[in-house]
Amino acid sequence: MDFLAAYDAIPESDAARRVALLRQRMKGDGPALFRELRAARPVFATPVGVFVTRMPDVVEVLSTPDVFTVGVYGPTLEEALHGPFMLARDGADVHWHDRGHAQLMLPAEDFGPVRRLTARLADDALDRAVAEAHGQGRTTFDYIQEYAAPVAARVAVEYLGFTGVDERTLHRLSRRVQWAVFVNPDRDPEVHASGVAAGKELHDLVAAVIERRRAAAPGTGADGGPPKDVLDRMLRTVLPPGAEMDDERINHQLVGYLIGYQQNATQCAATALKELAARPDALAEAERLASGPDPASFDAHVWEALRFHPFVPSTPRLCVRGHVLAAGTPRETRLAAGTVVHACMASAMFDETVVEEPYAFRPDRTPVHNMVLGHGAHDCVGRYPARAIVPEMVHRVLLRPGVRPLPGADGAMDYAGTPYPQHYTVATGGAAPS
Ligand code: HEM
């Protein structure tokens, strides 16, 4: 049965059943649900908020932060980080300032060095995973646990500056915070408490790293050479009076970057490979480009693959004053202050009224139609490192002819009861020694 027919058949008074059906369809077949909503009810009011599914309306919500704020998850994020952070606030004080600071700390110039760093760490992880598998008589390994998660965490240690922090600890703690802040719609108290405690652990680990650096080089925490990593850059930067970042604020920035990055990079490296493997022509073309002279064309395959499975399919915003959405269109909707609005980016990227042949795999699309890194006032401020890390993790795999998802198991990703994929079996590409 079509979703809307089934939904409308449930009495309006039975909000719990309506929400349960919505969540079941969202989880079971989000793309089909969004397709139906875009066609029949593009601005869809439910007991858990208004779902906005068409590209212009998603752009409107995400580009109007004085009306649509991050107030839905902001307080939890700040509780977990134990202080202010840009993705928890809107307006001049924290958001504008800290985002400006982050743009300097995560500059476009990092793209090349971060790509080379990722290549080295990825090659090393692949060597280890294949050798360990063969050593144990296996011809497969776990792409997420043995490759994507450790590579992402090692990049966090070497590039962001989590020096000396155990990579498994980084991954585990960042997952707990991500889960509590962004994927806990009913505010389950256990998930919430676990995320807040994990945030405190990360805060204390980073405080110890900063203390060690300050002790090693009093004053700046630096030894006079070029900045070693992002933390080093933050510790050395002298900002004008009134705009300073003390060590506590630097701590929140660094932990916040990790929360915005670790699970995202791990999942994207896996789902991009999965989406390519599900399309043999696209996979063959990506394999050809992987060893060619045109990295931009290769990368476009990865970002197009992620359009079909983005890490953030929708992001909630709190409407803080009355607003007419999609004014002057047939979708015009008056939203009251206090309404939660879900900007469904996974739907917008398939809006057939804007995006040409949305269901075709087309790496030549304009980047404007790709919202994998968000959109508007809070779009990904880590976009330059993200654009290096995610494609390079997939690139290193495709350079190894046999390391591929198992045939027929393109979608077989095991979430192990969490919101994020935990296991994905791939072939090693060689025979285990007998
Ligand atoms: C690896 C893949 C990545 C993906 C898929 C990704 C995705 C996103 C998305 C979708 C948003 C918007 C969230 C929203 O509107 O609610 C976002 C924001 C953000 N990302 Fe990323 N991100 C990635 C990497 C990174 C990296 C490497 C960093 C930093 C080192 C980072 C830091 C941030 C921060 C701080 C924000 C909030 C910006 C603001 O509030 O103005 N992300 N990211």
Residues whose N, C-alpha, C, O or C-beta is under 5 A from the ligand:
A	BS01	HEM	M86 L87 R99 G256 Y257 G260 Y261 N264 A265 F311 V312 T315 M371 V372 L373 G374 A377 H378 D379 C380 V381 G382 P385 A386
